Amino acid sequence: MGALLQCSTIHFKENGLLLSCNAMSADYLFMQDKLYDIRYDTGDKVIQCGRHNDIFKLWLQWRAKGDEGFEKHMDKLMELSEYMVKRIKEQPDKFYLILEPEMVNVSFWYIPTRLRKMQHTSMRESELGKFPSKTSSFDISVPS
């Protein structure tokens, strides 16, 4: 959705489940002598623990884009993912698609020149795993 990771939310049918799982009552994290009502402290009620609950940022984003805006955004991301898979498949000498994506994450290996003529076996996969990730100048251009 293009939101920050800490904007994620999780919902349970059982009220208080997350609180009961996370409530460590860590005095060093959740001081009891605050100048406000500690019932409103979200620390033990969210996955982020001591971090602020940032779901408000997602709410603002949703208000700005609306359902239709998010639908268009996701459709565009899916199209870009499909385009990237197409480009990877067009260049099998340079790229190896690890698996067909179910969403927008495309998992692939860049194949260095020294491994391009090697048959794809577990030995080649082992060598690909040793290849350091770095910024390269290969072209998988995204259409505007």
C-alpha positions as a Markdown table, in Angstrom:
| # | Residue | x | y | z |
|---|---|---|---|---|
| 1 | Met | 0.0 | 0.0 | 0.0 |
| 2 | Gly | 3.0 | 2.2 | 0.1 |
| 3 | Ala | 2.7 | 2.8 | 3.8 |
| 4 | Leu | 5.5 | 2.5 | 6.3 |
| 5 | Leu | 6.0 | -0.9 | 7.9 |
| 6 | Gln | 5.0 | 0.4 | 11.4 |
| 7 | Cys | 1.7 | 1.4 | 9.9 |
| 8 | Ser | 0.7 | -2.2 | 9.7 |
| 9 | Thr | -2.3 | -3.3 | 11.7 |
| 10 | Ile | -3.5 | -6.7 | 12.9 |
| 11 | His | -7.0 | -7.4 | 14.3 |
| 12 | Phe | -8.2 | -10.2 | 16.5 |
| 13 | Lys | -11.7 | -11.4 | 17.3 |
| 14 | Glu | -10.9 | -11.8 | 21.0 |
| 15 | Asn | -10.7 | -8.4 | 22.8 |
| 16 | Gly | -7.4 | -7.9 | 24.7 |
| 17 | Leu | -5.6 | -10.9 | 23.2 |
| 18 | Leu | -2.6 | -8.9 | 22.0 |
| 19 | Leu | -2.4 | -7.1 | 25.3 |
| 20 | Ser | -2.3 | -10.4 | 27.2 |
| 21 | Cys | 0.4 | -11.7 | 24.9 |
| 22 | Asn | 2.6 | -8.6 | 25.0 |
| 23 | Ala | 2.0 | -7.3 | 28.6 |
| 24 | Met | 5.4 | -7.7 | 30.1 |
| 25 | Ser | 4.7 | -4.7 | 32.4 |
| 26 | Ala | 8.3 | -3.7 | 31.9 |
| 27 | Asp | 8.8 | -0.8 | 34.3 |
| 28 | Tyr | 11.7 | 0.6 | 32.3 |
| 29 | Leu | 9.5 | 0.9 | 29.2 |
| 30 | Phe | 6.1 | 1.7 | 30.6 |
| 31 | Met | 6.5 | 4.1 | 33.6 |
| 32 | Gln | 3.5 | 4.0 | 35.9 |
| 33 | Asp | 4.0 | 7.6 | 37.2 |
| 34 | Lys | 3.0 | 9.5 | 34.0 |
| 35 | Leu | 1.1 | 12.7 | 34.1 |
| 36 | Tyr | -1.8 | 11.2 | 32.1 |
| 37 | Asp | -4.1 | 8.2 | 32.5 |
| 38 | Ile | -1.9 | 5.2 | 31.6 |
| 39 | Arg | -4.9 | 3.3 | 30.3 |
| 40 | Tyr | -4.4 | 5.2 | 27.1 |
| 41 | Asp | -0.7 | 4.2 | 26.8 |
| 42 | Thr | -0.5 | 2.0 | 23.7 |
| 43 | Gly | 2.8 | 0.4 | 24.6 |
| 44 | Asp | 1.6 | -3.0 | 25.6 |
| 45 | Lys | -1.4 | -3.0 | 23.2 |
| 46 | Val | 0.5 | -2.9 | 19.9 |
| 47 | Ile | 3.1 | -5.1 | 18.2 |
| 48 | Gln | 5.6 | -2.2 | 18.1 |
| 49 | Cys | 5.8 | -2.2 | 21.9 |
| 50 | Gly | 7.6 | 1.0 | 22.9 |
| 51 | Arg | 7.0 | 2.6 | 19.4 |
| 52 | His | 4.0 | 4.8 | 18.8 |
| 53 | Asn | 1.1 | 3.2 | 17.1 |
| 54 | Asp | 1.4 | 4.7 | 13.6 |
| 55 | Ile | -1.9 | 3.4 | 12.2 |
| 56 | Phe | -3.0 | 7.0 | 12.1 |
| 57 | Lys | -0.6 | 7.6 | 9.1 |
| 58 | Leu | -2.3 | 4.8 | 7.2 |
| 59 | Trp | -5.8 | 6.2 | 8.0 |
| 60 | Leu | -4.6 | 9.6 | 6.7 |
| 61 | Gln | -3.3 | 8.0 | 3.6 |
| 62 | Trp | -6.5 | 6.1 | 3.0 |
| 63 | Arg | -8.5 | 9.3 | 3.5 |
| 64 | Ala | -6.4 | 11.0 | 0.9 |
| 65 | Lys | -6.5 | 8.2 | -1.7 |
| 66 | Gly | -9.8 | 6.5 | -0.9 |
| 67 | Asp | -10.6 | 2.9 | -1.9 |
| 68 | Glu | -10.5 | 3.7 | -5.6 |
| 69 | Gly | -7.0 | 5.4 | -5.2 |
| 70 | Phe | -5.6 | 2.3 | -3.4 |
| 71 | Glu | -7.2 | 0.0 | -6.0 |
| 72 | Lys | -5.4 | 2.0 | -8.8 |
| 73 | His | -2.2 | 2.0 | -6.8 |
| 74 | Met | -2.2 | -1.8 | -6.3 |
| 75 | Asp | -3.2 | -2.4 | -9.9 |
| 76 | Lys | -0.2 | -0.3 | -11.1 |
| 77 | Leu | 2.2 | -2.2 | -8.7 |
| 78 | Met | 0.9 | -5.6 | -10.0 |
| 79 | Glu | 1.4 | -4.4 | -13.6 |
| 80 | Leu | 5.0 | -3.3 | -12.8 |
| 81 | Ser | 5.6 | -6.7 | -11.2 |
| 82 | Glu | 4.3 | -8.5 | -14.3 |
| 83 | Tyr | 6.4 | -6.2 | -16.5 |
| 84 | Met | 9.6 | -7.0 | -14.5 |
| 85 | Val | 8.9 | -10.8 | -14.7 |
| 86 | Lys | 8.5 | -10.4 | -18.5 |
| 87 | Arg | 11.8 | -8.6 | -18.8 |
| 88 | Ile | 13.6 | -11.1 | -16.6 |
| 89 | Lys | 12.2 | -14.0 | -18.8 |
| 90 | Glu | 13.3 | -12.1 | -21.9 |
| 91 | Gln | 16.9 | -12.2 | -20.6 |
| 92 | Pro | 17.5 | -15.7 | -19.2 |
| 93 | Asp | 21.2 | -15.4 | -19.8 |
| 94 | Lys | 21.4 | -12.5 | -17.3 |
| 95 | Phe | 18.6 | -13.2 | -14.8 |
| 96 | Tyr | 17.0 | -16.3 | -13.2 |
| 97 | Leu | 13.4 | -16.0 | -11.9 |
| 98 | Ile | 13.4 | -17.9 | -8.6 |
| 99 | Leu | 9.6 | -18.2 | -8.5 |
| 100 | Glu | 6.5 | -16.8 | -10.1 |
| 101 | Pro | 5.4 | -13.9 | -7.9 |
| 102 | Glu | 2.0 | -14.1 | -6.1 |
| 103 | Met | 2.0 | -10.4 | -5.4 |
| 104 | Val | 4.5 | -7.5 | -6.1 |
| 105 | Asn | 7.7 | -9.0 | -4.8 |
| 106 | Val | 9.8 | -10.5 | -7.6 |
| 107 | Ser | 12.5 | -12.9 | -6.5 |
| 108 | Phe | 15.3 | -13.3 | -9.0 |
| 109 | Trp | 19.1 | -13.8 | -9.3 |
| 110 | Tyr | 21.4 | -11.7 | -11.4 |
| 111 | Ile | 23.7 | -14.2 | -13.2 |
| 112 | Pro | 27.3 | -13.0 | -13.4 |
| 113 | Thr | 29.1 | -13.4 | -16.7 |
| 114 | Arg | 31.3 | -16.3 | -15.4 |
| 115 | Leu | 28.2 | -18.4 | -14.5 |
| 116 | Arg | 26.1 | -17.7 | -17.6 |
| 117 | Lys | 27.2 | -20.8 | -19.6 |
| 118 | Met | 26.9 | -23.1 | -16.6 |
| 119 | Gln | 24.0 | -25.5 | -16.5 |
| 120 | His | 21.4 | -24.5 | -13.8 |
| 121 | Thr | 22.1 | -27.1 | -11.0 |
| 122 | Ser | 22.4 | -27.0 | -7.2 |
| 123 | Met | 26.1 | -26.1 | -7.7 |
| 124 | Arg | 25.2 | -23.1 | -9.8 |
| 125 | Glu | 22.6 | -22.0 | -7.2 |
| 126 | Ser | 25.3 | -22.3 | -4.5 |
| 127 | Glu | 27.6 | -20.1 | -6.6 |
| 128 | Leu | 24.8 | -17.6 | -7.2 |
| 129 | Gly | 24.2 | -17.5 | -3.4 |
| 130 | Lys | 27.8 | -16.4 | -2.9 |
| 131 | Phe | 27.5 | -13.5 | -5.4 |
| 132 | Pro | 27.5 | -10.3 | -3.5 |
| 133 | Ser | 24.5 | -8.0 | -4.0 |
| 134 | Lys | 25.6 | -4.6 | -5.4 |
| 135 | Thr | 24.2 | -2.0 | -7.7 |
| 136 | Ser | 24.8 | -3.1 | -11.2 |
| 137 | Ser | 24.1 | -1.5 | -14.5 |
| 138 | Phe | 21.8 | -4.1 | -16.0 |
| 139 | Asp | 18.6 | -2.7 | -17.6 |
| 140 | Ile | 15.1 | -3.7 | -16.5 |
| 141 | Ser | 13.6 | -0.4 | -17.4 |
| 142 | Val | 10.1 | 0.5 | -16.1 |
| 143 | Pro | 7.8 | 2.2 | -18.6 |
| 144 | Ser | 6.5 | 5.6 | -17.5 |
